[in-house]
Amino acid sequence: MQEMKSIFACSLAFLVALFLAAPIARGAQDVLVQRISGQVDYQAMSGENQESIVGQVLVQPRGYTLTRARSMAAIDLPDSSVISVGASSRVGLSFFDMLGSTPHALMTIYDGAIHFSVRHPAGAHSNYTFVTPVAQIAIRGTEGVIVTRGDEAIVACVHGMDNDTVIMYGNNQRMYVPLGATVRIRGRIGSQAVMSMHRGISGSEFDQFKPIIARNHAMRMRGITR
């Protein structure tokens, strides 16, 4: 009897692991939120209670992904773009449209850090806009990192073209982020802001995303588009 219980427990654990790893059937507008590590919650914009995510779950195109300390989540969009949500972050997906030839998305980073890899499997660029209290960042088919804490926003362009990442900040100020550069902005949208830029992508803000950046680089070197 004890042996049968052990076999049953092992079989149950295997089925649970298989279920969590199995791909979920998705529709054209479905958004998939995955827990990578730590504690990850999701909350619909309708104001429902937060739902803890154990593996992966299909969610409404409008809602919030929340991570705790030492946690990470991934938001997989239907156009094959992936938004990695870093620790202690609150990110809202406000709008996503894949009905036209070019997918569009609007996301709000209330606090925290994200790594974005915006792409389109057919080769066309997807247009994404990330809104923070400090700046608004428009992305076209590229890879980078955005961090917002208090009155500071940090934007780094990891891969893409020099004109693929544009920042709107301060009093209608605008700038393009060159490939391989990091921009820091202090202030608020609609008021005075201070901007600085340096070549290179380094700093403690990006450490949690280093494995993702390295993996994407390795895949590009092998000719696999990510």
VENKA-V432656 format. One record per residue. RES is the residue in three letters. SS is DSSP state (h for helix, s for strand, l for the rest). PSI is psi in degrees with one decimal (999 if undefined). NEAR is the number of other C-alpha atoms within 8 Angstrom. Layout:
# VENKA-V432656
res:RES ss:SS psi:PSI near:NEAR
res:RES ss:SS psi:PSI near:NEAR
This chain:
# VENKA-V432656
res:MET ss:l psi:-43.6 near:4
res:GLN ss:h psi:-39.5 near:5
res:GLU ss:h psi:-40.2 near:6
res:MET ss:h psi:-40.5 near:7
res:LYS ss:h psi:-39.8 near:8
res:SER ss:h psi:-41.9 near:8
res:ILE ss:h psi:-42.2 near:8
res:PHE ss:h psi:-43.0 near:8
res:ALA ss:h psi:-42.5 near:8
res:CYS ss:h psi:-40.3 near:8
res:SER ss:h psi:-40.5 near:8
res:LEU ss:h psi:-43.3 near:8
res:ALA ss:h psi:-39.3 near:8
res:PHE ss:h psi:-43.1 near:8
res:LEU ss:h psi:-38.9 near:8
res:VAL ss:h psi:-46.0 near:8
res:ALA ss:h psi:-39.0 near:8
res:LEU ss:h psi:-39.7 near:8
res:PHE ss:h psi:-43.9 near:7
res:LEU ss:h psi:-32.0 near:8
res:ALA ss:h psi:-18.2 near:7
res:ALA ss:l psi:141.6 near:6
res:PRO ss:l psi:146.4 near:4
res:ILE ss:l psi:134.7 near:5
res:ALA ss:l psi:129.1 near:4
res:ARG ss:l psi:148.9 near:7
res:GLY ss:l psi:-178.8 near:5
res:ALA ss:l psi:-24.8 near:6
res:GLN ss:l psi:7.2 near:10
res:ASP ss:l psi:141.1 near:12
res:VAL ss:s psi:132.8 near:12
res:LEU ss:s psi:123.2 near:11
res:VAL ss:s psi:127.1 near:13
res:GLN ss:s psi:140.7 near:12
res:ARG ss:s psi:122.9 near:14
res:ILE ss:s psi:-44.6 near:9
res:SER ss:s psi:160.1 near:9
res:GLY ss:l psi:-148.1 near:11
res:GLN ss:l psi:125.5 near:12
res:VAL ss:s psi:132.6 near:16
res:ASP ss:s psi:156.9 near:11
res:TYR ss:s psi:141.0 near:12
res:GLN ss:s psi:126.6 near:12
res:ALA ss:s psi:153.1 near:12
res:MET ss:l psi:-13.7 near:8
res:SER ss:l psi:-7.5 near:5
res:GLY ss:l psi:15.4 near:6
res:GLU ss:l psi:165.1 near:7
res:ASN ss:l psi:152.6 near:6
res:GLN ss:l psi:142.4 near:8
res:GLU ss:s psi:122.3 near:7
res:SER ss:s psi:135.7 near:8
res:ILE ss:s psi:122.8 near:12
res:VAL ss:l psi:-47.9 near:6
res:GLY ss:l psi:-89.1 near:9
res:GLN ss:s psi:151.0 near:10
res:VAL ss:s psi:141.1 near:8
res:LEU ss:s psi:135.0 near:10
res:VAL ss:s psi:171.2 near:9
res:GLN ss:l psi:150.4 near:8
res:PRO ss:l psi:-8.1 near:11
res:ARG ss:l psi:114.0 near:10
res:GLY ss:s psi:-176.7 near:14
res:TYR ss:s psi:137.0 near:12
res:THR ss:s psi:128.5 near:15
res:LEU ss:s psi:135.5 near:11
res:THR ss:s psi:150.2 near:17
res:ARG ss:l psi:-176.6 near:12
res:ALA ss:l psi:142.4 near:8
res:ARG ss:l psi:37.5 near:8
res:SER ss:l psi:160.6 near:14
res:MET ss:s psi:144.4 near:16
res:ALA ss:s psi:164.2 near:15
res:ALA ss:s psi:132.3 near:12
res:ILE ss:s psi:113.6 near:12
res:ASP ss:s psi:119.3 near:12
res:LEU ss:l psi:156.0 near:10
res:PRO ss:l psi:-17.6 near:10
res:ASP ss:l psi:12.1 near:10
res:SER ss:l psi:4.9 near:10
res:SER ss:l psi:150.0 near:12
res:VAL ss:s psi:129.5 near:11
res:ILE ss:s psi:114.2 near:12
res:SER ss:s psi:125.5 near:11
res:VAL ss:s psi:119.5 near:15
res:GLY ss:l psi:-175.9 near:15
res:ALA ss:l psi:149.1 near:12
res:SER ss:l psi:54.1 near:12
res:SER ss:l psi:153.4 near:15
res:ARG ss:s psi:115.2 near:12
res:VAL ss:s psi:132.0 near:14
res:GLY ss:s psi:131.5 near:12
res:LEU ss:s psi:109.0 near:13
res:SER ss:s psi:-28.9 near:11
res:PHE ss:s psi:139.0 near:10
res:PHE ss:s psi:131.1 near:11
res:ASP ss:s psi:121.6 near:9
res:MET ss:l psi:16.3 near:12
res:LEU ss:l psi:-30.5 near:6
res:GLY ss:l psi:-175.1 near:6
res:SER ss:l psi:-24.4 near:5
res:THR ss:l psi:116.1 near:10
res:PRO ss:l psi:143.2 near:13
res:HIS ss:s psi:144.4 near:11
res:ALA ss:s psi:148.2 near:12
res:LEU ss:s psi:122.2 near:12
res:MET ss:s psi:147.4 near:13
res:THR ss:s psi:126.4 near:11
res:ILE ss:s psi:99.6 near:14
res:TYR ss:s psi:-37.9 near:11
res:ASP ss:s psi:138.5 near:13
res:GLY ss:s psi:-152.5 near:14
res:ALA ss:s psi:144.6 near:14
res:ILE ss:s psi:153.9 near:11
res:HIS ss:s psi:128.7 near:13
res:PHE ss:s psi:140.0 near:12
res:SER ss:s psi:90.6 near:12
res:VAL ss:l psi:125.2 near:16
res:ARG ss:l psi:176.8 near:15
res:HIS ss:l psi:126.7 near:12
res:PRO ss:l psi:-25.6 near:7
res:ALA ss:l psi:-3.9 near:4
res:GLY ss:l psi:-18.2 near:6
res:ALA ss:l psi:151.1 near:8
res:HIS ss:l psi:140.7 near:11
res:SER ss:l psi:143.7 near:14
res:ASN ss:s psi:116.0 near:12
res:TYR ss:s psi:145.5 near:12
res:THR ss:s psi:126.8 near:11
res:PHE ss:s psi:124.5 near:12
res:VAL ss:s psi:130.8 near:11
res:THR ss:l psi:168.1 near:12
res:PRO ss:l psi:-19.0 near:9
res:VAL ss:l psi:-36.3 near:15
res:ALA ss:s psi:165.7 near:14
res:GLN ss:s psi:128.0 near:11
res:ILE ss:s psi:123.2 near:11
res:ALA ss:s psi:131.9 near:12
res:ILE ss:s psi:137.8 near:14
res:ARG ss:s psi:104.6 near:12
res:GLY ss:l psi:61.9 near:13
res:THR ss:l psi:-179.3 near:16
res:GLU ss:s psi:138.9 near:12
res:GLY ss:s psi:-170.6 near:12
res:VAL ss:s psi:139.8 near:14
res:ILE ss:s psi:130.3 near:11
res:VAL ss:s psi:133.6 near:12
res:THR ss:s psi:123.4 near:16
res:ARG ss:s psi:116.7 near:8
res:GLY ss:l psi:-124.0 near:5
res:ASP ss:l psi:21.2 near:10
res:GLU ss:s psi:139.5 near:11
res:ALA ss:s psi:139.9 near:14
res:ILE ss:s psi:128.5 near:12
res:VAL ss:s psi:128.5 near:11
res:ALA ss:s psi:135.0 near:13
res:CYS ss:s psi:110.9 near:17
res:VAL ss:s psi:-41.2 near:13
res:HIS ss:s psi:142.5 near:9
res:GLY ss:l psi:-156.8 near:10
res:MET ss:l psi:159.8 near:8
res:ASP ss:l psi:-24.5 near:9
res:ASN ss:l psi:16.9 near:8
res:ASP ss:l psi:-15.2 near:13
res:THR ss:s psi:116.9 near:14
res:VAL ss:s psi:137.1 near:12
res:ILE ss:s psi:131.2 near:12
res:MET ss:s psi:125.2 near:11
res:TYR ss:s psi:170.2 near:15
res:GLY ss:l psi:-141.3 near:14
res:ASN ss:l psi:80.9 near:9
res:ASN ss:l psi:31.6 near:7
res:GLN ss:s psi:149.3 near:7
res:ARG ss:s psi:143.8 near:8
res:MET ss:s psi:149.6 near:7
res:TYR ss:s psi:139.9 near:10
res:VAL ss:l psi:117.2 near:15
res:PRO ss:l psi:154.7 near:10
res:LEU ss:l psi:132.7 near:10
res:GLY ss:l psi:21.0 near:11
res:ALA ss:s psi:156.3 near:14
res:THR ss:s psi:131.9 near:14
res:VAL ss:s psi:134.5 near:12
res:ARG ss:s psi:132.6 near:11
res:ILE ss:s psi:132.5 near:14
res:ARG ss:s psi:133.5 near:11
res:GLY ss:s psi:-155.2 near:12
res:ARG ss:l psi:152.9 near:13
res:ILE ss:l psi:132.8 near:12
res:GLY ss:l psi:-1.0 near:8
res:SER ss:l psi:-177.9 near:8
res:GLN ss:l psi:141.0 near:9
res:ALA ss:s psi:151.4 near:12
res:VAL ss:s psi:129.5 near:7
res:MET ss:s psi:140.2 near:8
res:SER ss:s psi:150.4 near:7
res:MET ss:s psi:142.5 near:8
res:HIS ss:s psi:152.4 near:7
res:ARG ss:s psi:147.4 near:7
res:GLY ss:l psi:158.2 near:7
res:ILE ss:l psi:102.2 near:11
res:SER ss:l psi:159.4 near:6
res:GLY ss:l psi:156.4 near:6
res:SER ss:h psi:-24.7 near:5
res:GLU ss:h psi:-26.0 near:8
res:PHE ss:h psi:-6.0 near:10
res:ASP ss:h psi:-40.5 near:7
res:GLN ss:h psi:-19.5 near:7
res:PHE ss:h psi:0.3 near:9
res:LYS ss:h psi:-43.0 near:8
res:PRO ss:h psi:-36.4 near:7
res:ILE ss:h psi:-44.5 near:7
res:ILE ss:h psi:-42.9 near:9
res:ALA ss:h psi:-40.9 near:8
res:ARG ss:h psi:-45.4 near:8
res:ASN ss:h psi:-38.3 near:9
res:HIS ss:h psi:-44.1 near:8
res:ALA ss:h psi:-37.9 near:8
res:MET ss:h psi:-38.2 near:11
res:ARG ss:h psi:-37.9 near:10
res:MET ss:h psi:-28.1 near:7
res:ARG ss:l psi:3.7 near:6
res:GLY ss:l psi:15.4 near:6
res:ILE ss:l psi:119.1 near:7
res:THR ss:l psi:126.9 near:5
res:ARG ss:l psi:999 near:7
